[in-house]
Amino acid sequence: MHTLDPSADDLLNTDALTERRIVTTVPGPKSQELDVRRRAVVPVGVASSLPFYLARAHGAIVEDVDGNRFIDLGSGIGVTTIGHTDAAVVAAASAQLQELTHGMFTITGYEGYVRVAELLAKHTPGDFAKKTVLLNSGAEAVENAVKIARKHTGRSGVAVLEHAYHGRTNLTMAMTFKAMPYKAGFGPFAGSIHHAPGSYPFHDGLSGTDAAARTIAYLEKSVGAADLACLVVEPIQGEGGFVVPADGYLPALQEWCNANGIVFIADEIQSGMARTGRYFASEHFGLIPDVVLSAKGIAGGLPLAAVTGRAEIMDSSHPGGLGGTFAGNPVAAAAAIAVFDSIESRDLLAEGARIEAMLKPALVELQSRYPIIGDVRGIGAMLAIELVDPSSHAPLAAAVSAVTAAAAQNGVLLLSAGTYGNVIRFLPSLAITDAQLLDAVTVIDVALAAL
């Protein structure tokens, strides 16, 4: 089991942030005061799903301004994958802050950017020459990947799958499946985006072969392969509900893309960077994407994203066509290098498998006692339960809301997901202990029993 050096904990003044502790109502008085201030200056569109305000965090524990401590099963939606305030990340970022805080890589280069690109070339699937452009956010990575694919192929069409989430910019809103809250009323959207049926075994019951045939038939008939620049897929869908496709589905799509000159893009923004026990979830499915997208967990909490792809595809852009003011910031790059080093030196890939081995059976045991848990799914530290009516499989979003609210009152931070809001997703950091996981499950058990 992974643990940090105690001396590093002392350096970070973590004050033994090791277990949940509720000392006030949730939200407490200080969080309530902050919420009044927030409402005066922050638009309602920037909504928070939980009613408290954080002050500090370490490992898998977050503490709010009132001193309440929560087991964090969301990791900032998969960002603090190797743990909050990880000692190696803090040290690397702190050292870089003393040397160079900004360099604008499109004017003058610096080694950190190059090193991150080298590490991504090494660890993304595929034994071929690769190149990387660094960016700021997942949505920006998606935008640039589409831009590069269009330039490379000379085509405009972009295919995505039902239940996908790819961002909130104009282009990525068009690519995102769910209207509310991500794109309702924000149109018109970018054109040439085509949503195809995907693979959702719990609901469609299709084999991977049959689901792939359905997807391909739809795209060939409604768009035409010759007009598609790229197919963008999440190997495990994130906001869509941690949907794991049926065996053989994704390889069949990749084979079809390869045969038709369509760039196959794996959106690994949530599923990548050791989250599933591999560097990238594509590896579980035997995929070798043309382009891989990274963000979230890549820099231990600092903003960084990347588009990594076959060198000939990435070089399609003319000089000056890629980049951005803050893209590949030196401090974020230093943090990313520390994340890669930590994954290797501390064998963090094994932690994803450990978490699955501990948490998944516990969720299956809950399923045996609570019939509204229709499905338990996921890989590594990317797991989910879907709550449905036992008879009709109708989604039970209200039950998810009740469970997440009750868990928060008792010191466990949960996230919802799914097109219909009826999925609870588990994205714990790789630093979470077995004891913390089991303690969180007891809280969830009580919340389910109270429904």
N, C-alpha and C positions, 0 to 999 in steps of 0.2 A: 504494500500500500504506500502511495506517495505521501511523504510529509516534508515540510520545509525544515531547513536547519533552524533549530531554536534561536541561534544567534541572529539569524535573519529576521525572525519574528520580533525579537527584542529591538532590533534596529528600526523596524517599521512601527514600533509602539502599538502592536495589535491588541494588547491587553487581553489576551486569551479569548479572542473571538472564536469560540469553538462550539457553542451550542445555542439553541434558541432560548429566549428569555423575554417574557412580556411583563413590563412593570407599570404600564399605564393602559388606559383604554386605547384602542387603535381606530382612528388616529388619536394621538396624544395632544396635549395642549399646544406644544410648540409646532407640531405639524399643522394643527388647525390655524394657528396664527400665520404660518407661512402660506397656507392655502388662501387666506384672505388677501395677503399681499399679491400672490400669484394672479388671482382673478382680476386684480386691478390692472395688470400690465401684460399678461400672457393671454393670447387669444384662445377662445374655447376650443378651437380646432386642434390645439396641442393638448390633447386629453391624456390623463393618466388612469390606468386601470385600477391602481391601488392607492389608498388615500393617505399615505404617509410619505415623509421626506427623509432621504438618506443623509447621514453624516459621514459614515466611514464603513469600510468593509475589509474583510480579509478571508482568503480561502473560499469557503462556501457560505460564509455568514455575513449578513449585512446588518448594520445598526442604524436606526433612525435617530432623528434629532432629540427624541424623548428618551433614548436609551433602550428602546425595544430592539431585540435581536431576532432575526429571521433566518431560517435555513433557506437559502436561495436556490430554487430549482428552475430558475430562468436564465441566470447569468447574463442579464441585460440582452435577452433574446440571443443567446449563444455567443456573446462577445468575450466575456472573461472565462474563456474555455479552460485555461490552465490555472484559474483562480484569481479572485480579487487581490489587488496589490501584491501580485507575485513578486518575490524578492528579486529575482533575476531581471524581470521587466523594469521594476522600479530603479534598480541599479544602472541598467543600461540607458534608460531614458534620462536619469539624473546626470549621468556622465556626459551624455550627448548635449544636454542643455548648457553645459559649461563650455562647449566647444563651438557648436554651430546649430542655430535654431531654424534657419531658413536659408535655402540656397537657390531656389528656382531652377530646377534641374534642366529646363529647356534653355537656360542661359549659361549656367556653369554647373558642371556635374560634381558629384561627391560619391565616395565609396559606398556608403550605406545603401543607396538606391541600387547600385550594381550588385552588391552582395545579396540583397533580397531577390533580385531577378535570378541570380545564380542558384539560390536555394529553391526557388519555385521551379526552375528548369530541372533541377535534380529530383524533386519530390512529387511533381504532378505526373499523372500516368503517361506512359509513352517513352520509348527509347529513340528519340529523334531530336534534332536541333529545335530549340524553343526560344522565344523571346517574350519579354514582359513589359507592359506599360503599367506604372503605378498610378493610383488615383486616390480619391478621398472616401468614397462610399460605395456600397453595393450597387445602388441604382446607377451611379456613374460608371461602374464597371460594365453593367449590362448595356448601357447606352453605347459605350465605346466598342464593346464586342460586336454589337449590331452594325455599327458604323464601319468597322474593319471588315466584317463579313460582306457587307454590301459593296465595299470598295474592291474586295478580292474577287467576288463573283460577277460584278456588274449587274446584279439582280437587286430587286427591292423587297421582295416578300419575306416576312418573318413569321415563322410558325411557333406557337406555344401550345401548352396543354391546359385543359380544363383544371381548375383549382390551383393554378400556378400563382405565385406571387413573385414579382420582379422589381417592384419599386413604386415611387410616387411622383416621379417626374412626368412630363407630358408623354414621352415615348413609353416609359415603363408602366405608367398607368394604363395605357392601351394594352400592354402585355399582361397586366395583372387581371385575374379572372373576376375577383370579388368586387362588386361595385361599392357597397357600403361597408366601411367608411372611406375606402381608399380613392374612389374616383367619382362618386355620385355628385353631379352638378359641376364638375370641373372641366367638362369638355368644351369644344371639340378636341378629339384626341388625334394622335399621329395615325396615319393610314398604313395600309398594307400589312396589318397585323391579323393573323388568322389563328383562332382558337380551335384546337382539335380535341376530340375525346381522348382521354388517356387510359391509364390502368389503375383501378381502384378496387382491388380484390374483395374487400369486405362488402361492397355494394354491387359491383357488376358481375362478380363470380366468374369472370373470364380468365382463361389461361393467358400467359404472356404472349403466346403465338397469336391467339385470337384477338387480344386487345391491340397488338401491334398491327395486325391486318386491318382492324377497324380504323385506327389512326391513319395509317398510310392510305387507305381507300378514301377517307375523307379529304386528306390533303391533295391527293391526285385528282379527285373529281372537283373539289371546290376551288382549288388554287392552281394546281399544276406544278409538278416538280421543277420544271424548267424555269419557273418564275420565283422560286424560293432561294433566298440568299442563305438562310440559316434556320435551324431548328434549335430552340433554346429549351432545355429541360432541367429541372431539379431532380437529381437522382433519387432523393427522398424529398418529397414536397414539404415545405416548411409551414408557412401560414395556411396552406391548404389542408393541413391536418396530419402532417408527418406520414403521408401516404407512401408506403413502400410498394412499388409496382410488382406485378407477378413475375416469376422467373422467366427470363428470356425476352421480356418486353423491350427493355432498353437496348440490348444488343441487336435486336431485329431493327429497331429504329436507326441505330448507327449504321448498320449494313445498308439500309435503304438510302440514307444520306450519302454514304460513301459512293454508292453506285450512281447517284444522280448529281454529284458535284455540289451538294448542300453542306455547308459548314455545320458540324455538330458541336453545339456549345453546351457544356455542363455548368449550370449555375450552382456552384458549391459554396455560395456565400454563407449559408447557414450550416450545411452538412460537412464542410471541409475543415481542415486544420485539426486533425486528430479527434474530431467529435465522435466519430463512429468506430474508433479503434483502428482506423487506417488514416493516412494523411488526408485522403479524399474518398468520399463515399462511392465514387465511380469504381473504385477498386473492388468493391464487393460484388459488382455486377459484371466484371470483366470488360469494362468500358475503357477505351482509349480515345477520349474526346479530341477534336481538333483544337478546341479552345476551352480553358478552364477559368472560371471566375472565382476569386477569393475576396473575402472582406471579413467582417465581424471578428472572429477569433484570431486573425492573423497577427495582430499587434498588441494583444493583451489588454485591450481597453482603449488604446489610442486609435484615432481615425486613420485607416489605411485600407486600400482595396487594390486589386490587381486583375489584369487580363493577361493570361499566359497562354500562348498558342504556338502552333507550328510556325517556324521562322518564316516560311514563304508566305503564310497568311498574314502574320503580323507586319511583315515588311511591305504589304500592299499599300499602306498609307504613304503619301508624300511627306517629305520633311516639314515639320511644323504642324502636321495634321492631328497629332496626338499630344496630350499634356494638360497642364492646368497649373494655376498659381501655387496652390498648396500641395499638389499631387506628389506623393513620395517624400513628404516632409522628413528631414533628417532625424528628428526625435522619434517619429513614428517608425521610421525604418530601423532605427536602433532597437526599438522595442520588438519589432518583428524578428530581427535576427536573434534576440534573446529567446523568443518563443520557439523558434526552430531549434536552437541549441538545447533548450530545456526538454523539448519533445524527445530528442535523441539521448541526451545525457541522463535523463531521469526516466527513460522508458515509459513515457506518458501514453503511448499507443496502447499499452497493456491496461491502463486505467480505464479506458473506454470499455474494454471487454469485461473488466472487473465490475464496473457499474451495471452493465447489462446483466451480468450473472447474479448480481444482488437484487437489483430493482425489478427486473422483468418478472421473475417468479413471484415476487411480492405482489405485483400488480395482477398477475394471473390468479393468485389466491384471492385477492379482493373480488375479481371477476366471478369466482366460484360462489361468492356469497351475495353479490349485488348484481342481479340480472340486467340492470340498466347499463352495465359496462359491456357493450356489444363486441368490442374489439380491443385487444392489446397488441401493439405493434411497434416496430422501430428497431434500430440497430445501435449498439454501443450506448453512448450517453445522449441518445436522441430517440426517446421513447414517448408513447402516447397511449391514452385510453379514450375511446369514443363512447359517449353516453347516448343511448337511444332507447326508444320504447321497445321493450322486449318482444312484443308481438309484431309491430309494424315496421320496426327499424326507423321510425320517425325521429329526427334529431331532437335532443333535449337540451337546448341551449340554456334554459333557465336553471337546470340542474347544475350545469357547469358553473354558472355565475354564483350559485349558492355555495358550491363546494370551494371555489377559489376565495370567496368572501369569508367563509368560515375558517379556512386554513390561514388566511392572513390574520384573523383575530387571535389565532393560536400559534403564530410564529413560523408559518411556512408560506413562502412566496411561490405561487403557481401562476402559470400563463395559460390562457385559452388559445384556441386555434380552430381551424376548419371553416369551410365556406359557410356553414350554418351555425358556427359558434359553439359546437357541441363536442369539442375535443379539448382535453387537458394535455398539454405537452410538457415533457420533462427534459430540461436542458441543463442538468447540473454541471458544475465545473468538474474537471478531472481531479481537483483537489478535495472533493467531498469524501468524507469517510463513510465506511459501512454503517457506523453507529448513527451518523447524521441522516443517512438515507432511510434507515429503519425507523428512526424517530419521526421523520417526515411522513412515512407511510402510516404510522399510528394516528397522526393528526388527520390525514386524508380518510382513514377508516372511520373515525368518529364523525367527520363531516358527511360522508356518504350515509352513515347510519341515521343521521338526523334528517335526511331528505324526506 
